[in-house]
Amino acid sequence: MTGRAALGVSLALAPASALACALPPSVILTLPTGYYMAGAAATVALTALIAASTHRLPAFRAHLLWDRPVLLPDTLASYLSFLGLLGLLFLGLTGARDPMHNLLPLVIWVGLWVVLPLATMLLGNLWRGLTPWAGPVRLTRLLLGWQGSIGLARLGYWPATAGLLAFTWFQLMSMTPEDPQVLATAIAAYWGLIFVLAVLEGEDWLHHGEFLTVYLTALSRIAPFWVQIDGTRARRYAGLPGAQVLHMPALTPSAVIFLTLALAALTFDGLMETFFWLALIGENPLEFTGRSAVQGVNTAGLLAVWALTAATILGALALGRAVSRSARPFWAEAGPAMLAFLAIAAGYHAAHYLLTLLTTGQYALAALNDPFFRGDALLGLEPFYVSFGFLTDRTLMQAIWTAQFVLILAAHLLALVLALHLSRRLGHSPALAHLPMTLLMIGYTTLGLWLLSSPRGA
């Protein structure tokens, strides 16, 4: 193990020759990532140049697939989701303390944070029927006879931003985010807080104030398939990924800040275990001193990455506005332009958590098949052993890394095309106004691939 780790360190110090992708840290695989990153950057630049010069962008049209009555009303689905959450909390508080043998952490960290976003990026806003708040909030307001509000809507997306920041800190920096009892307590406290606020303000506030609702709704805008519900009718549409983005209203300033935090959280999640970051904060990746020792510096690192992300993106937008000599207010242009970054957030999330899906997802599948760990087979699966052996297979790991590479590259190319569409909507000359954004996209592509390929410790 020491020899392999030493090899990883040497590769990290010489990224021009090769970088490594390692999960777990004792498995080091060298990949020609310098060529991949150069090719990705060149592809993004060439695509932006061609799109800006030929004025031939793909048409993002929606095609109706079917129109039928709503089978399961959202309110009823929300009640069922709430009951399911209560069951998971019960398992978390009374079940096994081993997070790999308790359904709560597996459902939350794999199902809710990995599988559901991936499904949302493909099939549209599934969270609309899974939210555990909408039904209970609607019923409570009805029973109380309260249909008013307390003015939380004036805060825009700032409550959701605070929620996402707290969630990110809990996931990345807290001592035991996977402990079933700790996780159950945190979820119960968060559900209760959002429930009270939504009862006071109204069910619609969830779409601005609850971070999961905001984040998953944003990811769903990239889906090539989606459902629009109009009263008792449900219409399924299909179109190019991102077709919904071009019909969205401009993001408000607080929504822009929320999106920059979502991007920064994914970036820092990929950065914090790299040899580069550990060396920067004085940690030996072979003798990691524990989460408590780096909690403070990692918290500061997350905030710094968020500030840098926001400053870089907003700076590029301001520079593009200056180049185009626009007379519009800054946020009148930043709001529409930031919609393109929804594609980047979706691509980063999918690429970053692909290995989690393939590894920890096995534990989640086993737990769903036998939730009480007494030999049941609720999914009809025979008992199986969780195996990470594929992580040592060079061919399979190259295939996985290639899939991650394709996801990131495709996300940035889609973001560029969407940005060009949005830029033209504002009446800009894409070749000029979009140049700073193109350079930023190239940098993001290179950074994302470097984070995926860097050797990791801790």
RARA-V545416 format. One record per backbone hydrogen bond with DSSP energy under -0.5 kcal/mol. CO is the residue of the C=O (numbers start at 1). NH is the residue of the N-H. Records with the same first field share a line. If there is no record, write none. Layout:
CO=NH  NH
//
This chain:
1=5
2=6
3=7
4=8
5=9
6=10
7=11
8=12
9=13
10=14
11=14
14=17  18
19=31
21=29
24=27
26=28
29=21
31=19  33
32=35  36
33=37
34=38
35=39
36=40
37=41
38=42
39=43
40=44
41=45
42=46
43=47
44=48
45=49
46=50
47=51
48=52
49=53
50=54
51=55
55=57
58=60
59=61
63=238
66=236
68=234
73=77
74=78
75=79
76=80
77=81
78=82
79=83
80=84
81=85
82=86
83=87
84=88
85=89
86=90
87=91
88=92
89=93
90=94
91=95
97=99
98=101
99=102
102=106
103=107
104=108
105=109
106=110  111
107=112
108=113
110=114  115
111=116
114=118
115=119
116=120
117=121
118=122
119=122  123
120=124
122=225
124=126
125=128
126=129  130
127=130  131
133=137
134=138
135=139
136=140
137=141
138=142
139=143
140=144
141=145  146
145=147
151=154
152=155
153=156
155=158
157=161
158=162
159=163
160=164
161=165
162=166
163=167
164=168
165=169
166=170
167=171
168=172
169=173  174
176=179
179=183
180=184
181=185
182=186
183=187
184=188
185=189
186=190
187=191
188=192
189=193
190=194
191=195
192=196
193=197
194=198
195=199
196=200
197=201
198=202
202=205
203=206
204=207
205=208  209
206=210
208=160
209=211
210=214
211=215
212=216
213=217
214=218
215=219
216=220
217=221
218=221
219=222
220=223
221=244  245
224=239
226=237
228=230  235
229=231
230=232  233
232=70
233=230
234=68  236
235=228  237
236=65  66
237=226
238=63
240=243
242=245  246
244=247
245=248
252=256
253=257
254=258
255=259
256=260
257=261
258=262
259=263
260=264
261=265
262=266
263=267
264=268
265=269
266=270
267=271
268=272
271=274
273=457
274=278
275=279
276=280
277=281
278=283
279=282
283=285
284=287
285=458
290=293  294
291=294  295
294=298
295=299
296=300
297=301
298=302
299=303
300=304
301=305
302=306
303=307
304=308
305=309
306=310
307=311
308=312
309=313
310=314
311=315
312=316
313=317
314=318
315=319
316=320
317=321
318=322
319=323
320=324
321=325  326
322=325
329=333
330=333  334
331=335
333=337
334=338
335=251
336=339
337=340
338=341
339=342
340=343  344
341=345
342=346
343=347
344=348
345=349
346=350
347=351
348=352
349=353
351=354
353=357
354=358
355=359
356=360  361
359=362  363
360=364
361=365
362=366
363=367
364=368
365=369
366=370
368=371
369=378
370=373
377=380
388=391
389=392
390=393
392=394
393=397
394=398
395=399
396=400
397=401
398=402
399=403
400=404
401=405
402=406
403=407
404=408
405=409
406=410
407=411
408=412
409=413
410=414
411=415
412=416
413=417
414=418
415=419
416=420
417=421
418=422
419=423
420=424
421=425
422=426
423=428
424=427
428=430
429=432  433
430=434
432=435
434=438
435=439
436=440
437=441
438=442
439=443
440=444
441=445
442=446
443=447
444=448
445=449
446=450
447=451
448=452
449=453
450=454
454=22
455=275
//
